[in-house]
C-alpha cells in the first residue's frame, strides 16, 4: 500500500514526471489530463510551467518551440478524444454512478460551466483544472458541432501551452535561482487555478440549498 501511495504522489508531481519519463511522458500526461476523464487528478498548469523551466535549464533537451508544439498537439488530441468519448456516451454519461476514477460532480460542474459560457468554455476551461478535463466531454455529449469545437479546441490549446510553458521558460532564463523555489511556485499555481473551481462549487452549493 505504501508503494502504491508513493507512486501516486510521484505521478502528480510535475518534476518527477519529467525527471522519470522525460518529454514523452510529459506529452502523455497532457493528453490524459485533457482527454481521459480519469486524468482529472493529474497536474496541468504546474506541469507545463515546470516543463518550460526545465527546458530553459537544459534538463529537457529539446528546443522550446518543439516542447510548446508537442504539448499543444497533445492537448488538441486529448480534447478531441474527450469530445469523441462524450459524443459516443451521450447523455447516459450523466447517469453514470460514482466510482474511484469517476466523479459525477465534476461532470456536473463542467456542464454548468459550459451552459454558462457556451463553446467558449473550451477555451476558458483550458486554464481551469477539472473543467479542462470534462468540458470537451460535455461538448461531445451535447453534440456541439465539431467544426466549432475544433476551433475552440485549437485556440484553447495554443493559449494554454504557450502561456504556461513560456512563463516557466522565461522564468528559468532570466530569474536566477528560480528552480530552487519550484515547489513553492507549483503550490502557488495549484492554489490560484483551484480558486475559480472552488468558488463556482460553493456558489452552486449555496444556490442548491436556497432552492430547497
MOJO-V900478 format. One record per residue. N is the residue number from 0. NEAR is the number of other ideal C-beta (glycine too) atoms within 12 Angstrom. Layout:
# MOJO-V900478
n: <N N>
near: <NEAR NEAR>
This chain:
# MOJO-V900478
n: <0 1 2 3 4 5 6 7 8 9 10 11 12 13 14 15 16 17 18 19 20 21 22 23 24 25 26 27 28 29 30 31 32 33 34 35 36 37 38 39 40 41 42 43 44 45 46 47 48 49 50 51 52 53 54 55 56 57 58 59 60 61 62 63 64 65 66 67 68 69 70 71 72 73 74 75 76 77 78 79 80 81 82 83 84 85 86 87 88 89 90 91 92 93 94 95 96 97 98 99 100 101 102 103 104 105 106 107 108 109 110 111 112 113 114 115 116 117 118 119 120 121 122 123 124 125 126 127 128 129 130 131 132 133 134 135 136 137 138 139 140 141 142 143 144 145 146 147 148 149 150 151 152 153 154 155 156 157 158 159 160 161 162 163 164 165 166 167 168 169 170 171 172 173 174 175 176 177 178 179 180 181 182 183 184 185 186 187 188 189 190 191 192 193 194 195 196 197 198 199 200 201 202 203 204 205 206 207 208 209 210 211>
near: <7 8 9 10 11 13 15 16 17 22 26 26 26 41 30 27 35 38 19 19 22 22 31 20 25 42 35 28 39 47 32 33 45 50 36 29 36 22 36 34 25 35 36 47 38 38 50 48 43 43 50 41 41 35 36 31 26 15 24 37 15 26 16 30 17 20 39 35 21 32 49 35 23 36 49 35 28 41 51 30 29 43 36 25 30 38 25 16 23 18 18 14 27 23 14 23 13 13 11 9 18 25 22 19 22 36 37 29 35 43 31 28 35 33 19 20 24 20 30 25 36 48 33 26 48 40 33 37 38 36 45 50 43 45 50 48 48 44 41 36 32 29 18 30 15 21 12 21 37 24 21 34 41 24 25 37 42 25 27 42 43 27 27 40 46 29 32 42 34 20 29 31 20 14 19 12 13 26 26 14 17 33 19 14 29 32 19 18 31 26 17 21 31 24 17 23 33 20 17 30 26 15 18 23 18 13 13 14 10 9 8 7>
